[in-house]
Amino acid sequence: MAYEKREQLYEGKAKKVYATEDPNVVIVSYKDDATAFNGQKKGTITGKGAINNRMTNNLMRRLEAKGVPTHYIEELNDRETAVKKVSIVPLEVIVRNISAGSFAKRYGVEEGIVFDEPTIEFSYKNDDLHDPLINSYHAVALKLATWDEIDTIKKYAFQVNDFLKKTLAECGVTLVDFKLEFGKTADGTIVLADEISPDTCRLWDEKTHEKLDKDRFRRDLGGAEEAYEEVMRRLMGDR
Ligand code: UDP
């Protein structure tokens, strides 16, 4: 089935979303634009859109095969993909295996502490409030999700972590932490949505501990383009 782009529905920081002739299908188009610190820092990572599109699709196809439902339908070209239209659950779901970023800052610990078990936390997706940390009682009180939906989201998030951690370890990459977003389809099914890419994961080279993710951009380390390409090459070969 060849989907065609109709009107633009939405433009976010890293992607645009277009309608198609099918009301249950939208097309996401990945941009090279990079932002950090709630949009205060802006730049471009050349080639990022295509890498994030292809990497996300590759991982979502493999996750579907493992029983995690996703919004993925079909890759249309280097930066565009047809996905199921969902209403996004306004929670950023963050899984951590190693301390870093806001966790290290909040609790006053160094980065790099390896946890015995992965942790999970939610942020309320709200730019005006700077995506504050939220617990599940508050999320339910605010009707952002039901208890059943939160249980399902947690289960899928840990399944994604198990798969991603193992898959990346096989190519010499350590999965430190990552952010997922989930959506609800027209019939109320919870599916994994958004993306899984070096924009949304912290990835360290297993041997050198070199950062292979968006922290290169956030922290002005240089070499973001090369790092993204390196992760894709290790994960997907030359495909
Ligand atoms: N993350 C993301 N989008 C956000 C916030 C975080 O993709 O709006 C990802 C981030 O790349 C990292 C993980 O979620 O892999 C945990 O981020 P953290 O809470 O440490 O926040 P940060 O250090 O990005 O402020």
Residues whose N, C-alpha, C, O or C-beta is under 5 A from the ligand:
A	BS01	UDP	I94 A100 G101 S102 F103 D177 F178 K179 D199 T200 C201 R202
